[in-house]
Amino acid sequence: MSLISGFEDVVKENEPLAPYTRLKLGGVAAWFAEPQTRQQLIGLVKNFSENELPIRLIGAGSNTLIRNQGVGGLVISLASPVFCNVEVNDDTMIADGGVKLVDFVATAVKQGLNGPQHLVGIPGTVGGALHSNTSAVGFDIGTWVKSVDVLTRSGELITYQKDELSFSYRQSSLKDLIILSATFQFDREDSEALTKQMQKLWIVRRATQPAAETRSAYVFKDHGGETASDLIEQAGLKGTRVGNVEICDSDPNYFIANEGATAEDFQKLIDLVKTQVQDQLDVGLETSIGIW
Ligand SMILES: Cc1cc2nc3c(=O)[nH]c(=O)nc-3n(C[C@H](O)[C@H](O)[C@H](O)COP(=O)(O)OP(=O)(O)OC[C@H]3O[C@@H](n4cnc5c(N)ncnc54)[C@H](O)[C@@H]3O)c2cc1C
């Protein structure tokens, strides 16, 4: 029996991954699945695991660079509505892994739940954000977590309570294959006040962040109290280009992939910045973006 028999409707072979990422770069996935039910998701995970093939999860693809050679094994997307539910009960929100961060923030603000407004304008999904503990202006998504439901590589469902999880700068202990959903708890606040706060934060962010339609990525982690943006600027690298990939002027920790850019150019620019910052400032920058 084939690996995908019974799942032909939701699995594509040799599917280009570029359209599923913000950078729109890189090669194909050997198999790409958008399961429509939890049973399909579990079935696919079990099939590929039993055959010892790699499985990866892609959220909104805003923190991922795909290499030209693409990836072997299965790439799963939770874009189907069944993995994108949000529910609010009093001071608690349950959000599925596929929920877009923009909807997570908008729901919280509308329902008077204090905190997510700080993440306004960050592209991504709840699953992707929990995976790398997405943060802005000193607030990270892990702070509000009460529990998280995951699916393991062997197809087992597990619920972690807050005290079993740890979140730190741009990382979390959530290493299981799939973050299915999370329960968050917030302080309550007047919705109008939260809306105003969110609007102010958005104005500040919009001044430096490339527009939504720009093929861009936030590349490095900050280092020891200094932002990656400041370090890149201090090394005199603002505006540097490799091929058609360039460092953003308004905030040099964003790299922009222009028309004709390749994943190889992107990787070369990452390496160039790392080398220059190391040589000039004696700082080893670490990438925040995941490279597949
Ligand atoms: C313009 C711009 C601004 C940004 N600003 C910020 C910022 O201020 N702060 C910040 O922290 N980040 C920022 N980022 C980075 C990025 O937006 C966040 O990391 C975001 O949370 C990534 O979510 P995603 O769904 O796009 O992840 P993806 O790129 O799809 O995936 C990232 C990682 O998460 C894993 N993953 C995704 N979904 C799941 C899931 N359901 N279960 C298990 N693993 C999963 C993937 O396997 C991968 O390893 C920015 C990026 C851009 C392009």
The ligand as an ORCA input file, in Angstrom:
! r2SCAN-3c Opt
* xyz 0 1
  C       7.847     41.431      8.672
  C       8.111     40.470      9.789
  C       8.078     40.901     11.111
  C       8.326     40.012     12.159
  N       8.337     40.478     13.434
  C       8.575     39.620     14.450
  C       8.601     40.088     15.798
  O       8.412     41.258     16.082
  N       8.814     39.188     16.776
  C       9.020     37.868     16.512
  O       9.211     37.087     17.466
  N       9.017     37.398     15.253
  C       8.798     38.239     14.219
  N       8.789     37.773     12.936
  C       8.982     36.331     12.688
  C       7.649     35.524     12.478
  O       6.633     36.367     12.075
  C       7.227     34.807     13.734
  O       8.247     33.936     14.158
  C       5.928     33.987     13.501
  O       5.416     33.578     14.716
  C       6.152     32.776     12.622
  O       4.925     32.095     12.440
  P       4.656     31.248     11.124
  O       3.370     30.562     11.276
  O       4.807     32.106      9.917
  O       5.864     30.219     11.201
  P       6.536     29.387     10.036
  O       7.573     30.219      9.370
  O       5.527     28.758      9.170
  O       7.258     28.267     10.918
  C       8.262     28.630     11.844
  C       8.585     27.406     12.706
  O       7.444     27.068     13.497
  C       7.079     25.701     13.256
  N       5.613     25.635     13.286
  C       4.722     26.400     12.610
  N       3.463     26.039     12.935
  C       3.575     24.992     13.805
  C       2.637     24.164     14.486
  N       1.314     24.329     14.376
  N       3.127     23.176     15.266
  C       4.455     22.984     15.433
  N       5.392     23.738     14.829
  C       4.950     24.740     14.017
  C       7.615     25.379     11.881
  O       7.796     23.984     11.729
  C       8.911     26.161     11.884
  O       9.901     25.422     12.559
  C       8.580     38.648     11.875
  C       8.599     38.206     10.538
  C       8.377     39.105      9.509
  C       8.416     38.612      8.097
*
